């Protein structure tokens, strides 16, 4: 009986020796070599700051610098909007704040929400009307409104 306990203890110790390397991890080389733009880093930090300062009532928001391609995807040919070299703010109404609102109320709420979000990036986008394009969508991804060149517009298909 004691031999079984001794044998099981030895096997357990040997097993732990081989298994202990399983928890060891190393950061992949490609993650160390990848470089990002400073602006992308600062926009990600602004996004986190917005979320942390509005813990109980933040909207699902993304701050992105657009080289030109993303705006072509989000805005169809019916909208004459250029997002090239602008900060694109995408807002998804995950809390239902903008649902069942009249057109005027929707645009006023959008203006208020975008103004609050812009305060987190105004160091990088010094002129909101020239440097920022924003798009507001509902929780299912349907576009409701957008901001371009200082004007708020309802989304029309």
C-alpha positions in Angstrom: 0.0 0.0 0.0 2.8 2.4 0.9 4.5 1.5 -2.4 1.5 2.6 -4.3 1.4 6.0 -2.5 5.2 6.4 -3.1 4.8 5.4 -6.8 1.8 7.8 -7.3 3.8 10.6 -5.6 6.7 10.0 -7.9 4.5 9.9 -11.0 2.7 13.0 -9.9 6.0 14.8 -9.4 7.3 13.7 -12.8 4.0 14.7 -14.4 4.2 18.2 -12.9 7.7 18.6 -14.2 6.5 18.0 -17.7 3.3 20.0 -17.4 4.8 23.0 -15.7 5.9 24.4 -19.1 2.3 24.5 -20.4 1.5 27.8 -18.5 4.7 29.5 -19.9 3.9 31.9 -22.6 5.9 34.2 -24.7 4.9 37.3 -26.7 5.1 36.6 -30.4 7.8 38.4 -32.3 5.4 40.0 -34.8 3.6 41.8 -32.0 6.9 43.4 -31.0 7.8 44.4 -34.5 4.5 46.0 -35.5 4.4 49.7 -35.5 1.3 51.8 -35.3 0.7 55.5 -36.0 0.8 57.8 -33.0 -2.7 59.1 -34.0 -4.1 55.5 -33.9 -2.7 55.1 -30.4 -4.0 58.4 -29.2 -7.5 57.8 -30.7 -7.6 54.4 -28.9 -6.7 56.1 -25.6 -9.4 58.8 -26.2 -11.9 56.0 -26.8 -10.9 54.4 -23.5 -11.0 57.7 -21.7 -14.5 58.4 -23.0 -15.7 55.0 -21.7 -14.0 55.3 -18.3 -15.3 58.8 -17.7 -18.9 57.8 -18.7 -19.0 54.4 -17.0 -22.7 54.3 -16.6 -23.9 56.0 -19.8 -21.4 55.6 -22.5 -22.4 54.7 -26.1 -20.6 52.2 -28.3 -18.1 54.5 -30.0 -15.0 54.1 -32.2 -12.5 56.8 -33.1 -10.7 55.9 -36.3 -8.4 57.8 -38.7 -9.5 57.1 -42.2 -7.0 57.0 -45.1 -9.9 57.1 -47.5 -11.2 53.5 -47.8 -13.4 53.2 -44.7 -15.6 56.1 -45.7 -16.2 54.6 -49.1 -17.5 51.5 -47.4 -19.7 53.2 -44.8 -21.1 56.0 -47.1 -22.7 54.8 -50.3 -22.5 56.7 -53.5 -25.8 58.5 -52.7 -24.0 60.5 -50.0 -21.3 62.9 -51.1 -19.1 62.5 -48.1 -15.3 62.4 -48.1 -13.6 60.9 -45.0 -10.1 60.8 -46.4 -7.6 62.1 -43.9 -10.3 62.8 -41.3 -11.2 61.2 -38.0 -14.2 59.0 -38.4 -16.4 58.6 -35.3 -18.8 55.7 -35.4 -21.5 55.6 -32.8 -23.7 52.6 -32.3 -26.8 53.2 -30.1 -26.4 50.1 -27.9 -28.6 51.6 -25.2 -31.6 52.7 -27.2 -31.3 56.4 -26.6 -32.0 57.4 -30.1 -34.8 55.0 -30.8 -38.4 56.3 -31.3 -37.3 60.0 -31.4 -38.6 62.6 -33.8 -36.1 63.9 -36.4 -35.4 67.1 -34.5 -34.9 65.3 -31.2 -32.7 62.7 -32.9 -30.4 65.4 -34.4 -30.3 67.3 -31.1 -29.3 64.2 -29.1 -26.7 63.3 -31.8 -25.3 66.8 -31.6 -25.0 66.6 -27.8 -23.5 63.1 -27.8 -21.0 64.0 -30.5 -20.0 67.2 -28.7 -19.2 65.1 -25.6 -17.1 62.7 -27.6 -15.3 65.4 -29.5 -14.0 66.8 -26.2 -11.8 63.7 -25.9 -10.1 64.2 -29.3 -10.0 68.0 -29.6 -6.2 67.9 -29.1 -5.8 65.9 -32.3 -8.8 67.3 -34.3 -8.5 71.0 -33.7 -11.5 71.9 -36.0 -14.5 69.7 -35.6 -16.1 70.8 -38.8 -13.1 70.1 -41.0 -11.5 67.2 -39.2 -14.3 65.0 -38.0 -17.0 62.9 -39.8 -19.4 60.9 -37.6 -22.0 58.3 -38.3 -24.8 57.2 -35.9 -26.4 53.8 -36.2 -28.9 51.9 -34.2 -28.1 48.7 -32.2 -28.7 46.6 -35.3 -26.3 48.6 -37.5 -28.8 50.6 -39.5 -27.6 54.1 -40.1 -29.7 56.9 -38.6 -27.7 60.2 -39.1 -24.3 61.5 -39.9 -22.2 64.6 -39.3 -20.1 66.2 -42.1 -18.6 69.6 -42.6 -20.3 71.1 -39.6 -23.8 69.9 -40.5 -26.0 67.1 -39.0 -28.0 65.1 -41.6 -30.5 62.4 -41.3 -29.6 59.2 -43.1 -31.7 58.8 -46.3 -31.4 55.7 -48.4 
